[in-house]
Amino acid sequence: MVEYLEGILKIGNLVLAVVAGIIALSLVKATRERKELRPWIFMIGALVFFAVQMVLGALRAFQIFESPFLTHVNPALILVCIITALILQIQQGVSK
């Protein structure tokens, strides 16, 4: 019973990750038009990497694909994107 519940939750995560990825990619156009939104490009990258992480988690839960390399590198990329976005946002706020 617990395995079925875990599978259903992973499928829900997968659907939400795909929706988050689509939203992130649609925001790219808005960030390119306005200069003050430039740090958000890195946040969009983090959102895309998060969607990839959820897909990898679903594949691992259903024992279709498992790669410890990807599951450790991907969160590091998410963290780098978030830290870069925060630094750029702080620099942008200081320069105003």
C-alpha positions in Angstrom: 0.0 0.0 0.0 2.8 2.4 0.9 4.5 1.7 -2.5 1.4 2.7 -4.4 1.0 5.9 -2.4 4.7 6.8 -3.0 4.2 6.1 -6.7 1.1 8.3 -6.9 3.0 11.1 -5.1 6.0 10.8 -7.5 3.7 11.0 -10.5 2.1 14.1 -9.0 5.6 15.6 -8.4 6.4 14.8 -12.0 3.4 16.6 -13.4 4.1 19.6 -11.2 7.7 19.6 -12.3 6.7 19.7 -16.0 4.4 22.6 -15.3 7.1 24.4 -13.4 9.5 23.9 -16.3 7.0 25.2 -18.8 6.4 28.3 -16.7 10.1 28.9 -16.3 10.7 28.7 -20.0 7.8 31.1 -20.7 9.4 33.6 -18.3 12.6 33.9 -20.3 11.0 36.3 -22.8 10.0 38.7 -20.0 13.4 38.7 -18.4 15.2 39.5 -21.6 13.0 42.6 -22.2 13.5 44.2 -18.8 17.0 44.8 -17.4 16.0 44.8 -13.8 14.8 41.2 -14.2 18.2 39.9 -15.3 19.0 38.1 -12.0 15.8 36.1 -12.5 17.3 34.3 -15.5 19.4 32.3 -13.0 16.2 31.6 -10.9 14.6 30.3 -14.1 17.6 28.1 -14.6 17.2 26.8 -11.0 13.6 26.1 -11.7 14.4 24.1 -14.8 17.1 22.1 -12.9 14.5 21.5 -10.2 12.1 20.1 -12.8 14.9 17.8 -14.0 15.5 16.7 -10.4 11.9 15.8 -10.0 12.0 13.7 -13.2 15.1 11.9 -12.0 13.4 11.3 -8.6 10.4 9.7 -10.3 12.6 7.6 -12.5 14.5 6.4 -9.5 11.4 5.6 -7.5 10.1 3.4 -10.3 13.5 1.8 -10.7 13.7 2.9 -14.4 17.0 4.9 -14.2 19.3 5.6 -11.3 22.5 7.7 -11.4 24.0 8.9 -8.1 26.2 11.3 -10.2 23.2 13.1 -11.6 21.3 13.2 -8.3 24.2 14.9 -6.6 25.3 17.2 -9.4 21.8 18.5 -10.2 21.1 19.9 -6.7 24.5 21.6 -6.7 23.6 23.3 -10.0 20.3 24.4 -8.4 22.2 25.9 -5.5 24.7 27.7 -7.7 21.9 29.2 -9.8 20.1 30.4 -6.7 23.3 31.9 -5.1 24.2 33.6 -8.4 20.7 35.1 -8.7 20.8 36.4 -5.1 24.3 38.0 -5.6 23.1 39.7 -8.8 19.9 40.9 -7.1 21.9 42.3 -4.2 24.3 44.1 -6.5 21.4 45.5 -8.5 19.8 46.8 -5.3 23.0 48.4 -4.1 23.6 50.2 -7.4 20.3 52.0 -7.3 
